[in-house]
Amino acid sequence: MVLLLSQLAMLAGFAGGADGAGQNGELVFGRGGPYNLACIRADGSGFRELSVPTTAVEIQPAWSPSGQQLAFAGANGAPYEIYTMDADGTGLTRLTDNPATDQDPVWSPDGTKLAFFSTRSPQGVWVIDANGENPTHLAQGYNPSWSPDGTKIAYDSVDGNDYDIFVMNADGSEQTALPTSTAADWTPAWSADGTRIAYVSFSDAGQGTIWTMASDGSDPQQVTAVPSGDAGDDADPAWAPDGSLIAYTHGGQVRVIAPNGGNATTLTNASGSFSRSDSAPSWRPAAATGCHDEAEPTPTPTPTPSATPTPSATPMESPTPAPTPDSSPNDVPGASPSPFDDGNGEVDPFAAAGPPVLHTPSDGWQSALDTPDWTWQVADDATDRFRLWVQQGPRLKKLFDFKAASHGTADSRAGFEIDYDADVMDLLALTYENDLPPGHYVWQVARTDRGGRQTSSPTRSFQIDGVPLKRLRVRTKSTKRESYTSPGRTKMRITAAPFARVRIDLRRAGRRHVANYRWRRDSTDTFTVLWSCSHPGGRYRYIVTATGVRNETLTRRGTFTPVSAERCRTLHARQIARQQARARARRDAERRRAAGERRRATAEARRFTTNCRRIGGVPVRLEGFAGSWFCRGPFGLIPVPH
């Protein structure tokens, strides 16, 4: 983060001067590989990265209404937090500080507050003062966007099976879903005059395209269309200050287009891979200074690196060196200070050893579908925790955080194989026994010594590539059953590619069911449709769409027939007949049981009478004893053997 600020200060872009970007100013956006900030003029010229390679991540920039401050989400392997800084690169302020993820900041029109998304409880849209005080939860949702008059906030949230656009008052009241399409709609963005809202809709053949609508949800108009054979989605719409253009991203590129559609202009040439993907563009207010305004250079002992991207650049081509005692992790937000002094001027032996030294996987490591072995050097007087995150869009989701070594001894962990070899550089090797899905991963080791002092390694990132989606096969097999309540089922056996995203859309007689799945390493899975005599007949129509790890898409359509109404009537008649037969059988069994009881009682009485007379007694039944029989002899009641 310190490197980011120093770079911003060195670049003339944040210092003031003549406005050379035109009426709509410039665009600032997040650039992958890893995510940092970059800017470009509205005509596509003057691309400039605003950071040098570091272990930190900065995403989702948002200009303040005055153009004098920039808000963004920043992280260093840990969850994202909200930051602001002045336009000249100074005045860095951390607004949020908690274990949850905070991101997607957006300024209120008066610049006094920011709305953002947070995973803290309760998860959803939050608002906070510009000085970091008074965090308040407003709604369950994502991607907030403030109306120009500051009275309302648009956002997206789950409504049934899909995402829809909602609008609420700025205090969180009157949350209303706008009548958009039946597909998933998200990422709203108000126009500068407040009359229309741009958003992403998946109503165009299941692919994300940019639409606009009136602020009340009426008059939806499609702006972009995905060309045939293009598997990418349009995302992150942002209105220009004068309303003449909408910026958005497609395949990791920033583009601009007129609100009434037409030909889009591509501003950046980043590829669609994670390594160089651009996201979340934000327009600079036209009257504000920006990252291309001329200024006097600031003297600095550090040479200014080139900000122009090289076409041959690959992800993380400059691995981050291990930190020295004078730098990380103090330079990274959220990291604990490295303990180098015991407070008495003596150097502590543990602290002098520095943070954990990571070995494999190195920065930029790539693999098809293999899981790496994580190795690092452990310390005899410290406890090491292993941490692993996966990149989900601009978000980092924590997968694992557990103790792997304690004072030079490996700890066991379910799902992992841990091997420690004290004879080989005190290396600990950690192997995951399952498979990691394709994606971009970040890992780190945090260390705590016996005195409770903490330090951590720099983060390292690596990529696991998936198998491309080359085929999609759907086979259906129906099975009948002799039951009215469960008349049968149809199994859909779907073969795609490992870790593909599969969407199953079932329709019949005006009813619709949509299910979304993520395949595991096995490329084949089964989806079962249970028949019901409550809704017999007709034909099921299915649309199965598979999206591969490179966003390639294949679709298959077909039909199958469930149980018919006639068969349901037959099964119902059989069920009634079986129920009646069981009722008759129960009545017959009850009659047989009662007859047996009577026979047993009669035989008992006969045995009692016979035995009583054999001993010279007289069988009598006494009242008040529940009709019990007794044997009366010459000297009173006597027992009678049975």
Phi and psi in degrees as a GROMACS rama.xvg file:
@    title "Ramachandran Plot"
@    xaxis  label "Phi"
@    yaxis  label "Psi"
@TYPE xy
-63.7846  -38.5554  VAL-2
-64.8562  -38.0709  LEU-3
-60.6204  -45.6651  LEU-4
-65.8693  -42.7079  LEU-5
-64.542  -36.2524  SER-6
-66.3857  -41.7468  GLN-7
-59.7263  -41.3573  LEU-8
-67.7815  -36.3124  ALA-9
-70.9888  -35.5457  MET-10
-71.1728  137.658  LEU-11
-65.0283  -13.1455  ALA-12
-58.2541  -26.2729  GLY-13
-113.564  25.2746  PHE-14
-109.518  -14.1915  ALA-15
106.119  172.723  GLY-16
130.415  -162.292  GLY-17
-70.7153  144.156  ALA-18
-85.4855  113.395  ASP-19
-111.252  14.0762  GLY-20
-100.211  -6.49644  ALA-21
94.4068  -178.718  GLY-22
-61.9368  -34.6345  GLN-23
-90.1327  3.48201  ASN-24
69.8167  -151.588  GLY-25
-117.21  172.425  GLU-26
-114.732  130.956  LEU-27
-109.448  139.694  VAL-28
-150.642  169.005  PHE-29
-89.6569  137.305  GLY-30
-122.429  127.797  ARG-31
-76.6851  161.191  GLY-32
102.228  48.76  GLY-33
-76.5034  178.583  PRO-34
-66.5832  121.278  TYR-35
-136.016  -175.475  ASN-36
-99.5892  149.852  LEU-37
-147.849  163.344  ALA-38
-139.394  161.997  CYS-39
-157.381  150.466  ILE-40
-74.0808  161.723  ARG-41
-66.6124  -19.158  ALA-42
-92.4681  4.82759  ASP-43
91.296  -0.848768  GLY-44
-93.6996  165.87  SER-45
69.7516  35.6349  GLY-46
-60.3484  137.948  PHE-47
-152.319  127.443  ARG-48
-83.1337  138.625  GLU-49
-100.078  15.3047  LEU-50
-151.747  155.573  SER-51
-94.8725  161.434  VAL-52
-59.2499  124.393  PRO-53
-138.853  178.76  THR-54
-82.1746  -9.2225  THR-55
-81.313  161.602  ALA-56
-129.084  129.711  VAL-57
-126.95  127.626  GLU-58
-139.418  169.691  ILE-59
51.9279  59.0362  GLN-60
-71.2055  151.903  PRO-61
-146.76  120.087  ALA-62
-72.1121  142.962  TRP-63
-72.0016  160.452  SER-64
-57.2303  -32.0855  PRO-65
-82.1686  -13.8724  SER-66
75.186  10.33  GLY-67
-95.8997  -10.0804  GLN-68
-136.99  158.154  GLN-69
-130.798  127.003  LEU-70
-102.618  148.881  ALA-71
-161.018  168.494  PHE-72
-101.748  130.975  ALA-73
-129  150.689  GLY-74
-155.787  161.822  ALA-75
-138.373  61.2665  ASN-76
86.7768  -34.0295  GLY-77
-80.7694  174.276  ALA-78
-59.2471  154.801  PRO-79
-68.148  146.666  TYR-80
-128.648  162.744  GLU-81
-92.0612  130.469  ILE-82
-125.389  155.568  TYR-83
-131.95  155.713  THR-84
-152.816  160.475  MET-85
-73.1652  161.19  ASP-86
-65.9457  -19.5125  ALA-87
-91.0398  8.55356  ASP-88
89.8393  0.176999  GLY-89
-102.056  178.987  THR-90
68.2088  35.911  GLY-91
-62.3905  128.867  LEU-92
-131.438  128  THR-93
-92.9755  113.722  ARG-94
-84.8208  -32.6965  LEU-95
-121.075  149.511  THR-96
-155.943  90.4876  ASP-97
-158.165  166.48  ASN-98
-68.2642  -13.4142  PRO-99
-80.7486  169.442  ALA-100
-91.9966  127.062  THR-101
-120.831  128.595  ASP-102
-159.554  -174.824  GLN-103
56.4469  52.167  ASP-104
-72.2323  147.364  PRO-105
-147.252  134.601  VAL-106
-80.8229  148.279  TRP-107
-73.7967  154.038  SER-108
-58.866  -28.0341  PRO-109
-89.2806  -0.844636  ASP-110
74.669  12.1452  GLY-111
-94.9197  -15.6165  THR-112
-139.386  164.21  LYS-113
-132.071  136.124  LEU-114
-98.4988  148.355  ALA-115
-158.568  167.118  PHE-116
-98.0976  139.639  PHE-117
-140.094  144.943  SER-118
-90.5583  2.06866  THR-119
-63.7402  164.511  ARG-120
-90.4231  126.894  SER-121
-80.6027  141.232  PRO-122
-67.0608  146.899  GLN-123
145.406  -151.582  GLY-124
-85.058  127.891  VAL-125
-121.671  162.081  TRP-126
-132.539  145.327  VAL-127
-143.507  149.673  ILE-128
-65.8827  155.967  ASP-129
-65.2744  -15.3641  ALA-130
-95.5727  6.97769  ASN-131
90.3879  5.58502  GLY-132
-99.7405  163.391  GLU-133
58.7993  54.0906  ASN-134
-66.5356  132.712  PRO-135
-136.261  131.682  THR-136
-82.0674  134.945  HIS-137
-110.716  -44.3404  LEU-138
-161.897  160.778  ALA-139
-82.1625  108.575  GLN-140
176.426  -169.953  GLY-141
-141.227  167.227  TYR-142
51.2949  63.7724  ASN-143
-70.4655  152.55  PRO-144
-145.81  122.63  SER-145
-82.9757  137.9  TRP-146
-69.9129  152.67  SER-147
-60.3873  -29.5049  PRO-148
-85.6434  -2.08761  ASP-149
77.6972  5.55768  GLY-150
-91.5426  -19.3155  THR-151
-135.607  159.206  LYS-152
-130.58  125.858  ILE-153
-93.1314  148.575  ALA-154
-160.401  171.673  TYR-155
-115.854  150.139  ASP-156
-154.378  162.702  SER-157
-75.1031  126.728  VAL-158
-129.999  97.312  ASP-159
78.1435  -120.903  GLY-160
-97.826  -7.35044  ASN-161
-130.906  169.389  ASP-162
-86.7919  140.7  TYR-163
-132.164  163.422  ASP-164
-87.7058  132.006  ILE-165
-119.972  155.478  PHE-166
-131.513  136.596  VAL-167
-137.685  164.053  MET-168
-66.7187  159.716  ASN-169
-64.2444  -16.9684  ALA-170
-93.7912  5.0371  ASP-171
93.3088  -1.94859  GLY-172
-86.2828  164.865  SER-173
53.1969  59.2668  GLU-174
-79.113  118.474  GLN-175
-128.922  130.682  THR-176
-81.8698  131.457  ALA-177
-83.8658  144.759  LEU-178
-77.5525  76.2818  PRO-179
-90.7759  -157.702  THR-180
-74.4011  173.201  SER-181
-80.612  -7.68099  THR-182
-87.0248  -179.172  ALA-183
-73.1982  130.098  ALA-184
-129.214  132.608  ASP-185
-155.658  -178.989  TRP-186
56.5829  64.803  THR-187
-74.0085  154.098  PRO-188
-148.708  121.109  ALA-189
-73.0869  145.604  TRP-190
-75.7227  161.393  SER-191
-63.929  -29.8577  ALA-192
-89.1314  -2.63524  ASP-193
77.2939  5.83648  GLY-194
-87.4484  -23.1889  THR-195
-135.726  160.832  ARG-196
-127.466  126.153  ILE-197
-90.2803  149.697  ALA-198
-160.216  170.133  TYR-199
-102.707  129.46  VAL-200
-125.019  144.051  SER-201
-105.099  29.7258  PHE-202
-83.2834  -10.5639  SER-203
-95.4528  86.5274  ASP-204
56.7084  30.7612  ALA-205
78.1203  8.89155  GLY-206
-111.34  148.561  GLN-207
-73.9833  126.221  GLY-208
-133.41  160.042  THR-209
-88.0914  131.258  ILE-210
-127.75  162.737  TRP-211
-130.157  158.169  THR-212
-150.412  164.003  MET-213
-65.4114  158.968  ALA-214
-64.1607  -15.3322  SER-215
-96.0725  5.50034  ASP-216
94.3188  -5.04899  GLY-217
-85.0314  172.635  SER-218
53.0904  55.9732  ASP-219
-70.0421  135.967  PRO-220
-134.684  130.447  GLN-221
-80.3995  132.934  GLN-222
-102.414  -46.5376  VAL-223
-116.243  158.152  THR-224
-136.936  138.63  ALA-225
-83.1278  123.204  VAL-226
-60.9525  155.254  PRO-227
-60.2313  132.714  SER-228
87.0653  -5.65561  GLY-229
-93.1665  116.852  ASP-230
-90.3347  -0.404625  ALA-231
-79.6625  163.128  GLY-232
-113.19  147.584  ASP-233
-83.7243  144.843  ASP-234
-154.004  169.467  ALA-235
56.7514  54.5085  ASP-236
-68.2699  146.327  PRO-237
-149.312  122.933  ALA-238
-74.9766  140.986  TRP-239
-69.3735  154.368  ALA-240
-56.2029  -34.7524  PRO-241
-92.7282  3.21945  ASP-242
75.7513  6.2803  GLY-243
-85.1346  -16.7031  SER-244
-139.055  156.771  LEU-245
-124.387  121.999  ILE-246
-88.5822  146.09  ALA-247
-158.686  175.873  TYR-248
-119.016  148.457  THR-249
-148.341  122.66  HIS-250
58.6911  33.2636  GLY-251
79.8648  13.3227  GLY-252
-117.671  143.431  GLN-253
-86.2756  129.321  VAL-254
-129.527  160.767  ARG-255
-129.397  150.241  VAL-256
-153.381  153.049  ILE-257
-71.1646  149.034  ALA-258
-60.9057  -23.2969  PRO-259
-90.8456  10.6504  ASN-260
93.7838  -154.288  GLY-261
101.824  -156.128  GLY-262
-86.1527  130.993  ASN-263
-85.0961  151.736  ALA-264
-109.344  123.917  THR-265
-85.6058  124.184  THR-266
-95.2485  -33.4029  LEU-267
-119.541  154.536  THR-268
-111.125  25.2047  ASN-269
-66.7085  146.867  ALA-270
-76.7762  168.846  SER-271
-81.3562  -0.79614  GLY-272
-74.929  167.993  SER-273
-63.405  -29.7252  PHE-274
-59.3491  -37.4291  SER-275
-138.527  56.3044  ARG-276
-99.6511  133.893  SER-277
-99.7919  145.539  ASP-278
-153.336  162.089  SER-279
51.6649  62.0368  ALA-280
-70.0501  148.593  PRO-281
-136.973  127.667  SER-282
-78.3013  137.589  TRP-283
-80.5262  134.483  ARG-284
-53.3586  138.397  PRO-285
-61.0321  -33.3021  ALA-286
-84.888  -5.25014  ALA-287
-92.3493  160.221  ALA-288
-77.3947  156.624  THR-289
-142.595  -168.311  GLY-290
-80.5338  1.64455  CYS-291
-117.205  6.14108  HIS-292
-74.8237  141.606  ASP-293
-73.5727  148.403  GLU-294
-158.704  163.154  ALA-295
-69.1758  133.512  GLU-296
-64.6816  143.882  PRO-297
-89.7513  123.517  THR-298
-60.1655  136.456  PRO-299
-153.833  141.865  THR-300
-72.8839  -14.8299  PRO-301
-92.8565  125.707  THR-302
-65.0977  142.294  PRO-303
-74.9412  121.562  THR-304
-74.3647  158.23  PRO-305
-67.1778  135.043  SER-306
-98.8821  -1.98278  ALA-307
-86.8923  123.802  THR-308
-69.7872  138.368  PRO-309
-87.8207  130.343  THR-310
-56.2165  -28.4648  PRO-311
-87.6277  4.98221  SER-312
-64.4253  140.176  ALA-313
-115.7  163.932  THR-314
-62.0248  130.292  PRO-315
54.7892  47.629  MET-316
-71.77  -14.2945  GLU-317
-116.579  91.9133  SER-318
-57.2916  143.256  PRO-319
-74.9213  125.309  THR-320
-69.9264  158.153  PRO-321
-62.094  140.106  ALA-322
-68.7965  152.088  PRO-323
-99.4736  164.824  THR-324
-58.929  -17.119  PRO-325
-93.9605  -3.71407  ASP-326
-121.93  -114.923  SER-327
-64.1086  154.613  SER-328
-91.0994  11.5937  PRO-329
-64.9194  -24.9894  ASN-330
-79.3974  -6.33485  ASP-331
-110.227  134.119  VAL-332
-62.9318  137.141  PRO-333
88.6908  -10.2314  GLY-334
-82.898  152.549  ALA-335
-85.0651  145.964  SER-336
-60.902  144.949  PRO-337
-78.7994  126.982  SER-338
-83.8467  104.205  PRO-339
-110.785  -11.7232  PHE-340
-131.817  135.724  ASP-341
-84.2029  5.69767  ASP-342
94.5191  -13.3346  GLY-343
-112.922  16.7672  ASN-344
83.7726  0.897027  GLY-345
-95.6645  142.196  GLU-346
-80.6392  127.338  VAL-347
-79.2218  130.95  ASP-348
-60.4711  -40.5934  PRO-349
-64.4519  -46.3007  PHE-350
-63.3592  -36.0469  ALA-351
-63.1514  -25.3598  ALA-352
-70.0114  -18.2522  ALA-353
80.3858  -176.652  GLY-354
-67.1498  170.153  PRO-355
-58.8982  140.777  PRO-356
-96.1937  114.857  VAL-357
-85.2506  143.93  LEU-358
-112.657  -66.4143  HIS-359
-133.329  151.625  THR-360
-75.4091  151.194  PRO-361
-85.2586  168.654  SER-362
-58.6473  133.432  ASP-363
85.816  1.29194  GLY-364
-59.7171  136.047  TRP-365
-132.207  149.909  GLN-366
-152.032  161.832  SER-367
-72.3756  -72.9859  ALA-368
-140.119  21.69  LEU-369
-87.1317  150.548  ASP-370
-94.4747  131.243  THR-371
-75.402  163.341  PRO-372
-97.1092  121.7  ASP-373
-89.3252  124.73  TRP-374
-130.594  142.516  THR-375
-157.937  166.558  TRP-376
-86.6977  130.03  GLN-377
-96.498  169.358  VAL-378
-124.651  145.258  ALA-379
-67.3328  -28.5111  ASP-380
-109.712  29.9713  ASP-381
-147.352  161.375  ALA-382
-113.9  128.76  THR-383
-107.853  136.287  ASP-384
-112.795  132.301  ARG-385
-93.1346  133.551  PHE-386
-130.82  135.401  ARG-387
-137.34  130.517  LEU-388
-121.404  156.113  TRP-389
-121.659  141.084  VAL-390
-81.134  126.412  GLN-391
-122.524  95.7775  GLN-392
62.9331  -129.033  GLY-393
-85.9393  2.47948  PRO-394
-97.4842  149.387  ARG-395
-107.85  120.266  LEU-396
-107.608  126.148  LYS-397
-74.8047  129.697  LYS-398
-100.295  -45.3904  LEU-399
-139.564  143.968  PHE-400
-155.999  98.3179  ASP-401
-151.202  162.069  PHE-402
-76.6175  122.417  LYS-403
-106.981  -25.7854  ALA-404
-147.842  139.949  ALA-405
-131.266  109.951  SER-406
53.0516  47.99  HIS-407
82.9226  8.10793  GLY-408
-123.237  133.542  THR-409
-72.6026  141.781  ALA-410
-103.662  146.49  ASP-411
-79.0132  153.032  SER-412
-151.704  127.132  ARG-413
-61.066  133.849  ALA-414
87.9024  -5.94326  GLY-415
-127.706  147.94  PHE-416
-108.074  121.289  GLU-417
-115.109  125.631  ILE-418
-125.79  127.783  ASP-419
-121.422  126.116  TYR-420
-121.924  102.754  ASP-421
-70.8742  -16.8859  ALA-422
-85.2776  -14.0354  ASP-423
-115.826  82.5174  VAL-424
58.2998  23.9708  MET-425
53.3094  42.6487  ASP-426
-85.26  139.125  LEU-427
-112.687  129.264  LEU-428
-111.941  128.994  ALA-429
-119.151  123.769  LEU-430
-123.125  127.94  THR-431
-82.673  128.685  TYR-432
-79.8058  -14.0437  GLU-433
-104.315  -168.431  ASN-434
-108.701  137.342  ASP-435
-86.3912  133.8  LEU-436
-68.7809  163.097  PRO-437
-58.2773  145.952  PRO-438
157.694  179.816  GLY-439
-102.96  127.402  HIS-440
-120.767  149.684  TYR-441
-127.154  133.545  VAL-442
-133.6  159.623  TRP-443
-160.266  155.016  GLN-444
-122.644  124.258  VAL-445
-101.687  142.035  ALA-446
-125.976  137.929  ARG-447
-128.642  127.28  THR-448
-87.5614  -179.997  ASP-449
-63.675  -25.0756  ARG-450
-85.7953  2.92051  GLY-451
86.9672  3.32783  GLY-452
-77.7983  145.648  ARG-453
-123.357  148.806  GLN-454
-152.042  175.117  THR-455
-154.084  159.389  SER-456
-78.1242  164.394  SER-457
-66.9136  159.451  PRO-458
-79.8337  149.937  THR-459
-126.553  147.729  ARG-460
-124.189  150.919  SER-461
-148.987  163.939  PHE-462
-121.849  134.327  GLN-463
-113.756  115.618  ILE-464
-88.8468  148.41  ASP-465
-100.753  173.916  GLY-466
-78.3987  130.551  VAL-467
-64.3867  148.36  PRO-468
-81.112  109.547  LEU-469
-111.097  -18.4077  LYS-470
-150.361  154.945  ARG-471
-139.32  116.834  LEU-472
-122.189  133.45  ARG-473
-125.146  120.171  VAL-474
-120.238  133.73  ARG-475
-113.81  141.538  THR-476
-138.247  119.476  LYS-477
-100.659  140.645  SER-478
-128.681  125.408  THR-479
-89.3341  148.324  LYS-480
-129.424  152.521  ARG-481
-90.8078  57.2654  GLU-482
-144.85  131.699  SER-483
-70.0158  -37.0991  TYR-484
-76.862  -24.002  THR-485
-139.298  78.5527  SER-486
-74.9067  -12.4601  PRO-487
157.363  -171.947  GLY-488
-159.653  161.836  ARG-489
-125.525  125.254  THR-490
-99.0549  126.991  LYS-491
-101.869  110.808  MET-492
-94.5065  111.994  ARG-493
-111.828  125.494  ILE-494
-115.198  120.606  THR-495
-128.728  -114.935  ALA-496
-139.578  154.513  ALA-497
-55.0665  135.152  PRO-498
63.8884  21.0478  PHE-499
-74.417  153.999  ALA-500
-94.0615  125.753  ARG-501
-120.221  128.817  VAL-502
-114.981  124.538  ARG-503
-112.748  119.585  ILE-504
-114.556  109.89  ASP-505
-107.044  133.88  LEU-506
-137.255  141.344  ARG-507
-165.175  127.782  ARG-508
51.735  45.8325  ALA-509
80.0493  -2.86905  GLY-510
-100.141  151.285  ARG-511
-143.604  138.332  ARG-512
-135.185  127.848  HIS-513
-118.391  129.69  VAL-514
-128.786  137.03  ALA-515
-117.782  133.038  ASN-516
-132.804  156.415  TYR-517
-119.063  114.184  ARG-518
-64.0707  150.5  TRP-519
-92.3407  -155.145  ARG-520
-64.4203  -33.3624  ARG-521
-68.9055  130.853  ASP-522
-82.2813  -5.16625  SER-523
-121.988  137.25  THR-524
-145.971  169.144  ASP-525
-123.264  135.373  THR-526
-118.576  124.941  PHE-527
-107.465  130.658  THR-528
-109.354  115.348  VAL-529
-86.3835  131.259  LEU-530
-77.6055  160.173  TRP-531
-145.376  133.806  SER-532
-77.9837  -5.85788  CYS-533
-70.0906  -28.6531  SER-534
-135.962  72.6841  HIS-535
-83.6686  172.229  PRO-536
78.2574  -177.827  GLY-537
76.5813  -170.721  GLY-538
-135.647  138.545  ARG-539
-81.694  134.274  TYR-540
-113.552  125.977  ARG-541
-118.895  146.86  TYR-542
-126.951  113.956  ILE-543
-107.677  120.755  VAL-544
-118.956  125.117  THR-545
-113.731  134.638  ALA-546
-118.862  122.433  THR-547
-80.6672  179.032  GLY-548
-70.0763  -15.394  VAL-549
-104.802  18.9381  ARG-550
67.8216  16.174  ASN-551
-75.2018  146.054  GLU-552
-129.682  136.595  THR-553
-129.559  146.727  LEU-554
-132.12  139.449  THR-555
-129.713  139.78  ARG-556
-123.114  153.37  ARG-557
-175.877  -179.61  GLY-558
-138.321  159.983  THR-559
-153.845  158.112  PHE-560
-106.992  127.041  THR-561
-84.4594  -162.205  PRO-562
-66.8871  142.227  VAL-563
-86.809  162.761  SER-564
-65.385  -37.3065  ALA-565
-63.5293  -43.8223  GLU-566
-65.9669  -35.9584  ARG-567
-62.677  -39.3182  CYS-568
-63.6466  -41.8561  ARG-569
-63.1033  -45.5991  THR-570
-63.5904  -35.4332  LEU-571
-66.6622  -41.9341  HIS-572
-63.5404  -41.064  ALA-573
-64.82  -39.2664  ARG-574
-64.4573  -41.8022  GLN-575
-63.2402  -42.8574  ILE-576
-61.8993  -41.8475  ALA-577
-64.7803  -39.7576  ARG-578
-63.8858  -41.254  GLN-579
-65.5929  -40.5996  GLN-580
-64.0235  -40.3984  ALA-581
-65.5463  -36.4546  ARG-582
-64.9108  -42.3734  ALA-583
-63.6181  -40.8413  ARG-584
-63.9644  -38.343  ALA-585
-65.5507  -40.2504  ARG-586
-65.798  -42.8526  ARG-587
-62.6006  -41.1636  ASP-588
-64.077  -37.947  ALA-589
-65.8623  -40.3985  GLU-590
-64.3385  -41.4003  ARG-591
-65.4002  -38.2385  ARG-592
-64.3462  -44.1162  ARG-593
-63.572  -41.1371  ALA-594
-63.497  -39.802  ALA-595
-63.4989  -40.646  GLY-596
-61.1277  -42.0189  GLU-597
-64.474  -42.6477  ARG-598
-62.2135  -41.3731  ARG-599
-65.5334  -38.0237  ARG-600
-66.0775  -41.0433  ALA-601
-64.673  -43.9816  THR-602
-64.1403  -36.8342  ALA-603
-63.2986  -42.959  GLU-604
-64.7442  -39.3708  ALA-605
-65.3727  -43.5133  ARG-606
-61.9744  -41.6536  ARG-607
-62.0016  -46.3011  PHE-608
-63.0424  -44.9358  THR-609
-63.0669  -45.5547  THR-610
-67.2147  -35.1012  ASN-611
-65.2082  -43.1907  CYS-612
-70.728  -28.8101  ARG-613
-64.7734  -28.3036  ARG-614
-99.1842  12.8624  ILE-615
84.1575  16.1681  GLY-616
-99.5701  174.917  GLY-617
-121.951  122.711  VAL-618
-68.479  128.785  PRO-619
-133.291  154.129  VAL-620
-113.576  120.034  ARG-621
-97.0008  133.136  LEU-622
-71.4119  150.744  GLU-623
86.966  -2.84659  GLY-624
-119.342  34.7853  PHE-625
57.8227  36.3024  ALA-626
69.0771  27.3023  GLY-627
-75.6329  146.152  SER-628
-90.8405  141.467  TRP-629
-132.784  160.102  PHE-630
-111.925  116.474  CYS-631
-97.6697  120.622  ARG-632
-106.019  -170.371  GLY-633
-63.6407  -26.0629  PRO-634
-115.785  24.1842  PHE-635
114.215  -164.595  GLY-636
-73.3986  133.588  LEU-637
-125.852  150.242  ILE-638
-71.4329  148.017  PRO-639
-120.496  124.571  VAL-640
-69.9269  141.986  PRO-641
